[in-house]
């Protein structure tokens, strides 16, 4: 830092960066207006920056330039599978396969969907997947089988492969009798 006033040198434009306009990244200083993606020129902040050596990128451009390459990568949400696989199956997945069954679309092959919603039987992708009762569900299908109320992990109960809210489960499958929240059996 210069001894008389001034400030650090901007890593992008090499001009003096004064404290009021300084953004630091990887130990280097930038003007707020110079803190932009090297590829697409979008403004960056602490949440969107991805640094590579002395270069700064937005996360999208960084992924395109330095991320994994090959079939199925960089296609947007759901493109990458987080399921553990052995080496042989990951090599097979890197090549597109022709559809052998009528139920698989090219889209579901490309994005690796194999889970089916327990309610509507359609493909469930990672971005919309909710697990309940050990089965995958769409967020919109994750509802009580009796009253249709939307469920959460704290309100779901399951019986025989179906999911229920706690109230419907208690009414239909809980204990019956006087003092248990159900109509008294007076006979």
N, C-alpha and C positions, 0 to 999 in steps of 0.2 A: 504494500500500500504506500503511495507516495507520502512524503513527509509533510508537504505543505498543502492542506486542503485535499482536493481531488478524491479519488477513490480507486477501486480496482479496475482492471481492464476487462471489457466485455469479451467473452470468448467467441462471439459471433462477428461483431463489427470492429473489434480492437480499439474502441473508443473508451473513454473514462466512464465508469458506472458509479454514480453517486448513491449513497446509502438509501435515499428515498425511492429510487427507481430500481433497486437491485433485487434480483432473484438468483438464488444460488442452487446449483445442481452439480453433484459430483465434485464439490470443492472449487467449482468455477463460477464466476459471476456473469450475469446477463442483464441487459436492459429488459424491462417488461415487454417492450415492443420487439426485441430481438429473440425472445424465448419462444421460438416457433419451430415446427417440424421441418427438418432438413429436406424432406421429400415433398409433402403436400402443402407446406407453409401455413398450416393451421396453428392458432395460438395454443400454447401448452400451459398446464398448471401441474401441481404436485400429483394429481390423480391421473393425468393423461400422459405424462412423460415416461419415456423409456430411453435410457441412455446406453450408448454403445461406444466405448472408449471416449473420444472427444466429441462425438456427435450426439445430438438429441433428436428424437423422433416421437411422433404420437404412437400409441400402442399398436394401432392398425398398420401403419407403415413399417414399424419395427418388426412386426410379425411377418409381413410380406417379405421383408429383406433378410431377416435373420432367423425366422421361425422354421418349423419343419416343412419339408417339401414332399410332394407326392400326391397321389390320388386321395381325395377325401379331406385334405388340409386346406384351410383358408376359405371354406365355403360358407361361413357365417355360423350362427348359433346351432349347436348340435352336431357340428362337423367332426369333432374329435370325440372319440369314445374313451371313457374313463374306466371301463371294465378291464380287469386284468386278463391278459391273454397270453398264451404261450407263443413262442417265436414262430412256429409253423403256421398258426392261424393268422398271425399278423401279416405274414408274407402273402397268404392267400387273400386277405382283405385288401391289400394294396392294388389288386387288379380287379377291374370291373367284371362281374359275372353276368352271363345272360340269365334272364328270368326263367326258372324252371317251373315255378308254380304260379298259377293265375292270380293269387292273392297278393304277391309282392310287386309293388310298383318300383320303377326306376328310382323314384325319390327315396323310398324307404331303404332300398339297397345302398344308395349313395350315402345316406346319413346314418346307416347302421341301426335302424329301428327293428327290434325283434319283440319288444314287449307289446302286449295287447291289453287294452283297457278292460277291466272286469265287468264294467257296466255296458259299454257300447261295442266292444270287441274291435274297435279301430286301433291303429298303431298309436303308441304313446311315446313321444320324444322327450328327451331329458328336460327341456325347458318347461314342459307342461306336466311332468310326472309327479304324482303324489303316491306314496306307499301307504297302504292301510290293510290290515289283516293279512300281511305278507304278500299282497298282490299290488300290481300297478294300476293306477287310475288317472284319468285326466282330472285337472283341477275342477273343471265344470261338472264332471261326473261324480266327484267325491261328495255325495249327498246321502242322507238317510234313505234307506229303501222304503220306509213307510211314510214319513211326513215330507220328505224332499228337502229338509233343512240342510244347508251347506255345513260341512264338517271340517274340523281341524284335528290335529294330532291329540289334543287334550279332550275332545268331545266325542271321539269315535270309539265304538265298540263293534266287535264282529262276532257273528255266529253262523256256522255252516256256509262260509264263503261269502256272506253278505255283510254289509256295514250298516250300522244304525246309530242314531244319536242316543245319548244316555237315557233320555226320557222314554223314547219308544222301546228301547231295549228293556228297561225296567218294567214298563207296562206289560210287555208281551212275554218276556222270558224270566223276569225276576220273581222273587217269592210272592205268594198271594196270601191274603188273610187280613184280619183286623190289625190296624196299626202299622201297616206296611205301605201306605200311600195308595192302595187300591180300594175299591168298594168292598165293604165288609161282606163276608159270606155269612148270611143270616140263616141259612137252612140247617 
